[in-house]
Amino acid sequence: MKSTCAYGVAPRALPVIGHALPLLRDPLGFLAELPRHGDLVQVRVGRYRAVVVCDPELTRQVLRDDRTFDKGGPLYDRIRELTGNGLASCPYSDHRRQRRLLQPAFHPARMPGYAETMRRQVTAATGAWTDGEAVDAIAEMHGISARTTIVTMFGRDPARAAADGDLARLMEDFTVVVAGIPRRTLLPPSADRLPTPANLRYDRARARLRTAIDRIVAGQRSGELHDGDLLSMLLSAGHDPPGNGGPGGPGLTDEEIADQLVTFFAAGTENTGTTLAWALHLLARHPHVARRMRAEVDTVLDGAPAASLEHLPALKLTTAVVTEALRLYPPAWVLTRTTTEDTRLGGHPIPAGTAVVYSAYLLHRRPDLFPDPERFDPDRWMTGSTPRRSAFVPFGGGPRKCIGDVFALTEATLVLATVSAGWELRPVDDRPVRPVPRLALSPQELPMRTVARARSATAANPSSRR
């Protein structure tokens, strides 16, 4: 693709390295400026060129046509180092089969059991807090999400073993790999072979992570299956005749199952935990919204110590807070596709093999789509003039939309409500909290102080509950 194409061209390109410097220094600011230069804007890093889609309807076209705009590009090449050929990263040719086999795990009938797991994990975590202590809100929310994901994936016994010892190592290795992916995306593959400390840490952590997951799969394959956990469902997926309610067809191999488990662990821990951390930060910086949300939680829970699935429909403002956090800080802030054939997009020819980039962060910050886009305003999701859903893509869209979007939204809302029922988290200091564009868009650091809330009259006197 030549730079003389009809697309807009991003400014500030330097000889040889192209837009590498602004992407490394301020990738979020660089993305936010691109809509000024057209609906399709070309960027360049070294010899690599990509077309960034800046329009919501064109983004929707890309997401809906997953055969033409297939998963690919340097970012997915690096993500596959972590997730292998899992559902989120596999090509079009594998996706339909994998989705069909995995869909039963996310059937609405399973949500009550998942919600109970969420309730137990957040109750255990917040039960260990003490009034006035300083906590790392990112680590706390990731811990809740990780334990919820592990119990959901492996059932009770493996989860207990992980919680007793393996979880800390699993989380440490996972953090090293996730932190290394964006840096490696901007470097040539030849740089992977350099024996730098960062490369050595990355390679060792990735190897340990995959070995641990492979060992769990092999152990459960040889043992008795536990009904209800995700691993058991994956092990049996495809082996039931279609007439018995199963998906039928060939099942998943152990390697494929391990890929799915790493994928779900990554999404369930990194994305949900990060969203919860941002929600707590935004509430702490906007106390008027926090007071309203706590009033809603107190009314809906009616003295119950934790939120349950039955409370979810009435937690409207709490849900809106989560949604607005996803708008401002979408974990999957930038993703790539690769065209598999010559096509057209927005009237422009797109040759086969073109890297196409879309960004939830870019779309969510467009003032023509979300008025006053920098402002934290959960009420924008509670009025009759709801923002355009086609422009809100924290979970992607089309056939490749995140299979666990309902699971993630349910967990984030129930955890946030339960935390708010018993605690107020306040900033430790006035230092600004900056987003760091790693694999997920995470706060750089988020120290907060726990303040226990006074128990309500209904909590103190259960007989007064309706």
Secondary structure, DSSP 4 states (H G I P E B T S, - for coil): --TTSSSEE-S--BTTTBTHHHHHH-HHHHHHHGGGG-SEEEEEETTEEEEEE--HHHHHHHHH-TTTEEE-SHHHHHHHHHHTT-TTT--HHHHHHHHHHHGGGG-GGGHHHHHHHHHHHHHHHHHT--TT-EEEHHHHHHHHHHHHHHHHHH-HHHHHHIIIIIHHHHHHHHHHHHHHHHHHHTS-GGGGGS--HHHHHHHHHHHHHHHHHHHHHHHHHHSPPPTTSHHHHHHHTT-S-GGGTS--SS---HHHHHHHHHHHHHIIIIIHHHHHHHHHHHHHH-HHHHHHHHHHHHHHHTT-SS--GGGGGG-HHHHHHHHHHHHHS-SS--EEEEESS-EEETTEEE-TT-EEEE-HHHHHT-TTTSSSTTS--GGGGTSSSPPPGGG--TT--GGGS-TTHHHHHHHHHHHHHHHHHHEEEEESS-PPP-EEESSSEEES--EEEEEEPPPPHHHH-GGG--
